[in-house]
Amino acid sequence: MKRSSIIVNIYKKSLELRRSFSNLGLLPINPLKFTRIPRYLKERRAFLKKGGVISHTFPVTSDYKDSAGTGSGHYFHQDLLVAQFICQANPQRHIDIGSRLDGFVAHVAAFRKIEVFDIRGLSNSDHPNIQYKKADLMSDVEEEVTDSLSCLHVIEHFGLGRYGDPIEPEGYILGFKNLIKMLKPGGALYISFPIGTNNEVHFNAHRVFHPRDIFLWAPNALELLRFDLVDDLGALHKDFNVLNSDVNVNYGCGIYTFIKI
Protein backbone atom coordinates (compact mmCIF):
# COMPACT_ATOMS: atom_id res chain seq x y z
CA MET A 1 0.00 0.00 0.00
CA LYS A 2 1.27 3.45 -0.91
CA ARG A 3 2.30 5.78 1.89
CA SER A 4 -0.35 8.33 0.84
CA SER A 5 -3.07 5.69 1.10
CA ILE A 6 -1.89 4.68 4.57
CA ILE A 7 -1.99 8.32 5.71
CA VAL A 8 -5.51 8.77 4.30
CA ASN A 9 -6.72 5.62 6.08
CA ILE A 10 -5.20 6.73 9.38
CA TYR A 11 -6.84 10.15 8.98
CA LYS A 12 -10.23 8.56 8.27
CA LYS A 13 -9.92 6.29 11.31
CA SER A 14 -8.98 9.25 13.51
CA LEU A 15 -12.06 11.13 12.31
CA GLU A 16 -14.27 8.13 13.05
CA LEU A 17 -12.75 7.80 16.52
CA ARG A 18 -13.20 11.51 17.21
CA ARG A 19 -16.82 11.33 16.04
CA SER A 20 -17.48 8.40 18.35
CA PHE A 21 -15.95 10.19 21.34
CA SER A 22 -17.90 13.33 20.44
CA ASN A 23 -21.20 11.42 20.26
CA LEU A 24 -20.47 9.96 23.66
CA GLY A 25 -20.05 13.46 25.02
CA LEU A 26 -16.37 12.89 25.78
CA LEU A 27 -14.99 15.79 23.73
CA PRO A 28 -13.45 17.97 24.86
CA ILE A 29 -11.74 15.40 27.08
CA ASN A 30 -13.21 15.48 30.57
CA PRO A 31 -12.82 12.50 32.93
CA LEU A 32 -16.24 13.22 34.49
CA LYS A 33 -17.92 12.50 31.15
CA PHE A 34 -16.78 8.87 31.31
CA THR A 35 -19.16 8.41 34.23
CA ARG A 36 -22.07 8.75 31.79
CA ILE A 37 -21.19 5.58 29.86
CA PRO A 38 -22.62 3.11 32.44
CA ARG A 39 -25.98 4.91 32.30
CA TYR A 40 -25.97 4.70 28.51
CA LEU A 41 -25.20 0.96 28.57
CA LYS A 42 -27.81 0.31 31.27
CA GLU A 43 -30.54 2.15 29.35
CA ARG A 44 -29.54 0.43 26.11
CA ARG A 45 -29.93 -2.98 27.74
CA ALA A 46 -33.29 -1.96 29.21
CA PHE A 47 -34.49 -0.80 25.78
CA LEU A 48 -33.53 -4.14 24.19
CA LYS A 49 -35.01 -6.14 27.07
CA LYS A 50 -38.37 -4.45 26.53
CA GLY A 51 -38.41 -5.52 22.90
CA GLY A 52 -36.89 -2.44 21.32
CA VAL A 53 -34.98 -2.83 18.06
CA ILE A 54 -31.82 -0.75 17.54
CA SER A 55 -30.96 -0.13 13.90
CA HIS A 56 -28.03 2.24 14.51
CA THR A 57 -25.76 2.93 17.47
CA PHE A 58 -25.65 6.69 18.06
CA PRO A 59 -24.76 7.43 21.70
CA VAL A 60 -25.36 11.03 22.84
CA THR A 61 -24.57 11.15 26.53
CA SER A 62 -23.90 14.89 26.63
CA ASP A 63 -27.62 15.69 26.89
CA TYR A 64 -28.36 13.84 30.13
CA LYS A 65 -28.12 16.94 32.30
CA ASP A 66 -28.52 19.73 29.74
CA SER A 67 -31.21 22.36 30.23
CA ALA A 68 -34.19 22.72 27.90
CA GLY A 69 -32.45 25.53 26.06
CA THR A 70 -30.99 29.00 26.42
CA GLY A 71 -33.20 31.95 27.30
CA SER A 72 -30.49 34.57 27.67
CA GLY A 73 -27.54 36.10 25.89
CA HIS A 74 -26.92 38.57 23.09
CA TYR A 75 -28.75 36.88 20.24
CA PHE A 76 -31.70 35.59 22.23
CA HIS A 77 -32.58 39.03 23.58
CA GLN A 78 -31.71 41.21 20.60
CA ASP A 79 -33.50 39.01 18.07
CA LEU A 80 -36.73 38.83 20.05
CA LEU A 81 -36.69 42.45 21.20
CA VAL A 82 -36.08 44.05 17.82
CA ALA A 83 -38.55 41.71 16.11
CA GLN A 84 -41.15 42.95 18.61
CA PHE A 85 -40.23 46.57 17.83
CA ILE A 86 -40.75 45.97 14.11
CA CYS A 87 -44.04 44.20 14.71
CA GLN A 88 -45.30 47.17 16.72
CA ALA A 89 -44.02 49.79 14.26
CA ASN A 90 -45.32 47.94 11.17
CA PRO A 91 -43.08 49.80 8.67
CA GLN A 92 -43.87 49.96 4.98
CA ARG A 93 -40.56 48.29 4.10
CA HIS A 94 -37.98 46.59 6.30
CA ILE A 95 -34.44 45.80 5.19
CA ASP A 96 -31.98 43.83 7.30
CA ILE A 97 -28.20 43.93 6.94
CA GLY A 98 -26.52 40.61 7.69
CA SER A 99 -28.36 39.64 10.88
CA ARG A 100 -28.76 36.03 11.92
CA LEU A 101 -30.98 34.25 9.39
CA ASP A 102 -32.18 31.46 11.69
CA GLY A 103 -32.81 33.91 14.53
CA PHE A 104 -33.86 37.52 13.97
CA VAL A 105 -34.71 37.22 10.26
CA ALA A 106 -36.83 34.13 10.91
CA HIS A 107 -38.65 35.91 13.75
CA VAL A 108 -39.61 38.80 11.48
CA ALA A 109 -40.44 36.58 8.50
CA ALA A 110 -43.02 34.81 10.66
CA PHE A 111 -45.30 37.86 10.45
CA ARG A 112 -44.13 40.06 7.54
CA LYS A 113 -41.85 40.41 4.52
CA ILE A 114 -38.18 41.22 5.16
CA GLU A 115 -35.38 41.97 2.70
CA VAL A 116 -31.95 40.64 3.64
CA PHE A 117 -28.72 42.20 2.35
CA ASP A 118 -25.52 40.25 3.06
CA ILE A 119 -22.00 40.10 1.63
CA ARG A 120 -22.19 36.31 1.89
CA GLY A 121 -24.11 34.11 -0.50
CA LEU A 122 -27.31 32.37 0.52
CA SER A 123 -27.64 28.83 -0.80
CA ASN A 124 -31.34 28.40 -0.18
CA SER A 125 -34.18 30.61 1.00
CA ASP A 126 -37.57 29.47 -0.20
CA HIS A 127 -39.56 31.31 2.43
CA PRO A 128 -41.98 33.70 0.68
CA ASN A 129 -41.37 36.44 3.27
CA ILE A 130 -37.56 36.49 2.85
CA GLN A 131 -36.03 38.29 -0.11
CA TYR A 132 -32.23 38.08 -0.38
CA LYS A 133 -29.73 40.37 -2.09
CA LYS A 134 -25.94 40.03 -2.06
CA ALA A 135 -24.38 43.39 -1.19
CA ASP A 136 -21.31 44.99 0.38
CA LEU A 137 -22.53 47.71 2.74
CA MET A 138 -19.11 49.38 2.81
CA SER A 139 -19.61 50.28 -0.86
CA ASP A 140 -22.04 52.75 -2.38
CA VAL A 141 -25.71 52.16 -1.56
CA GLU A 142 -28.99 53.58 -2.76
CA GLU A 143 -30.15 56.54 -0.73
CA GLU A 144 -33.43 56.85 1.20
CA VAL A 145 -34.92 53.52 0.12
CA THR A 146 -36.53 52.28 3.34
CA ASP A 147 -38.32 53.47 6.45
CA SER A 148 -36.98 50.64 8.62
CA LEU A 149 -33.53 49.07 8.82
CA SER A 150 -31.81 46.56 11.11
CA CYS A 151 -28.19 45.48 11.54
CA LEU A 152 -27.77 43.20 14.54
CA HIS A 153 -24.34 41.99 15.70
CA VAL A 154 -22.89 42.73 12.26
CA ILE A 155 -21.25 46.16 12.08
CA GLU A 156 -18.39 45.01 14.33
CA HIS A 157 -17.18 42.70 11.53
CA PHE A 158 -17.04 45.25 8.70
CA GLY A 159 -13.56 45.56 7.21
CA LEU A 160 -11.90 42.68 9.08
CA GLY A 161 -12.11 40.20 6.20
CA ARG A 162 -13.71 37.45 8.26
CA TYR A 163 -16.67 37.06 5.92
CA GLY A 164 -14.86 37.79 2.66
CA ASP A 165 -15.28 41.56 3.00
CA PRO A 166 -12.50 43.95 1.91
CA ILE A 167 -9.93 44.89 4.57
CA GLU A 168 -10.77 48.37 5.82
CA PRO A 169 -9.89 49.62 9.34
CA GLU A 170 -12.68 52.21 9.14
CA GLY A 171 -15.15 49.71 7.69
CA TYR A 172 -17.62 50.01 10.54
CA ILE A 173 -17.87 53.80 10.07
CA LEU A 174 -18.30 53.46 6.30
CA GLY A 175 -21.01 50.87 6.88
CA PHE A 176 -22.76 52.94 9.53
CA LYS A 177 -22.88 56.02 7.29
CA ASN A 178 -24.28 53.89 4.47
CA LEU A 179 -27.00 52.59 6.77
CA ILE A 180 -28.00 56.18 7.45
CA LYS A 181 -27.99 56.92 3.69
CA MET A 182 -30.41 54.06 3.07
CA LEU A 183 -32.94 55.40 5.59
CA LYS A 184 -35.65 57.85 4.71
CA PRO A 185 -35.99 60.85 7.04
CA GLY A 186 -37.92 59.72 10.09
CA GLY A 187 -36.98 56.09 9.42
CA ALA A 188 -35.94 53.72 12.21
CA LEU A 189 -32.52 52.09 12.57
CA TYR A 190 -32.09 49.11 14.89
CA ILE A 191 -28.40 48.31 15.42
CA SER A 192 -26.52 46.20 17.95
CA PHE A 193 -22.92 45.19 18.57
CA PRO A 194 -20.54 44.06 21.36
CA ILE A 195 -19.79 46.72 23.96
CA GLY A 196 -17.18 47.02 26.69
CA THR A 197 -15.16 49.53 28.67
CA ASN A 198 -12.84 50.31 25.73
CA ASN A 199 -12.75 50.20 21.96
CA GLU A 200 -10.99 46.98 20.91
CA VAL A 201 -10.20 45.12 17.70
CA HIS A 202 -10.06 41.33 18.04
CA PHE A 203 -8.64 40.63 14.60
CA ASN A 204 -10.13 39.15 12.56
CA ALA A 205 -13.15 38.06 14.60
CA HIS A 206 -14.85 41.29 15.65
CA ARG A 207 -14.60 44.66 17.35
CA VAL A 208 -15.82 45.71 20.78
CA PHE A 209 -16.98 49.30 21.18
CA HIS A 210 -17.42 51.64 24.10
CA PRO A 211 -21.22 52.08 24.31
CA ARG A 212 -21.08 55.83 23.63
CA ASP A 213 -18.58 55.63 20.75
CA ILE A 214 -21.37 55.24 18.19
CA PHE A 215 -22.50 58.82 18.81
CA LEU A 216 -19.22 60.00 17.26
CA TRP A 217 -19.58 58.04 14.01
CA ALA A 218 -22.12 60.33 12.32
CA PRO A 219 -22.93 63.24 14.66
CA ASN A 220 -26.33 64.94 14.31
CA ALA A 221 -27.64 62.41 11.78
CA LEU A 222 -29.69 60.30 14.18
CA GLU A 223 -31.76 60.68 17.33
CA LEU A 224 -31.58 57.93 19.95
CA LEU A 225 -35.03 56.63 20.89
CA ARG A 226 -33.93 53.93 23.31
CA PHE A 227 -31.00 51.80 24.37
CA ASP A 228 -31.26 48.24 25.67
CA LEU A 229 -28.39 46.37 27.26
CA VAL A 230 -27.46 42.71 27.55
CA ASP A 231 -24.92 42.38 30.37
CA ASP A 232 -21.99 39.98 30.82
CA LEU A 233 -24.30 37.36 32.37
CA GLY A 234 -26.70 37.47 29.43
CA ALA A 235 -29.49 39.37 31.22
CA LEU A 236 -31.49 42.08 29.44
CA HIS A 237 -31.79 45.61 30.86
CA LYS A 238 -34.49 47.55 29.00
CA ASP A 239 -34.40 51.31 28.42
CA PHE A 240 -30.97 51.77 29.97
CA ASN A 241 -29.75 55.37 30.17
CA VAL A 242 -26.57 55.01 28.12
CA LEU A 243 -25.98 58.74 27.79
CA ASN A 244 -25.81 59.47 31.50
CA SER A 245 -24.89 56.15 33.14
CA ASP A 246 -21.77 54.02 33.14
CA VAL A 247 -22.11 50.65 31.41
CA ASN A 248 -19.98 48.22 33.40
CA VAL A 249 -19.56 45.28 31.04
CA ASN A 250 -16.57 43.56 29.47
CA TYR A 251 -18.44 41.90 26.61
CA GLY A 252 -22.05 43.00 26.63
CA CYS A 253 -24.42 43.81 23.80
CA GLY A 254 -25.77 47.29 23.12
CA ILE A 255 -29.08 47.45 21.25
CA TYR A 256 -29.76 50.92 19.84
CA THR A 257 -32.98 52.26 18.32
CA PHE A 258 -32.44 55.44 16.30
CA ILE A 259 -34.61 57.73 14.18
CA LYS A 260 -33.07 59.51 11.21
CA ILE A 261 -33.31 63.27 11.64
Sequence and secondary structure as in RCSB ss.txt:
>XXXX:A:sequence
MKRSSIIVNIYKKSLELRRSFSNLGLLPINPLKFTRIPRYLKERRAFLKKGGVISHTFPVTSDYKDSAGTGSGHY
FHQDLLVAQFICQANPQRHIDIGSRLDGFVAHVAAFRKIEVFDIRGLSNSDHPNIQYKKADLMSDVEEEVTDSLS
CLHVIEHFGLGRYGDPIEPEGYILGFKNLIKMLKPGGALYISFPIGTNNEVHFNAHRVFHPRDIFLWAPNALELL
RFDLVDDLGALHKDFNVLNSDVNVNYGCGIYTFIKI
>XXXX:A:secstr
  HHHHHHHHHHHHHHHHHHHHHTT  S  GGGGGGHHHHHHHHHHHHHTT   SS    GGGTT  S    SHH
HHHHHHHHHHHHHH  S  EEES  IIIIIHHHHTTS EEEEESS  S    TTEEEEE  TTS   SS EEEEE
EES GGGTTSSTTS    TTHHHHHHHHHHHHEEEEEEEEEEEEE SS EEETTTEEEB TTGGGGTSTTSEEEE
EEEEE TTS EETT  TTTS    SSEEEEEEEEE 
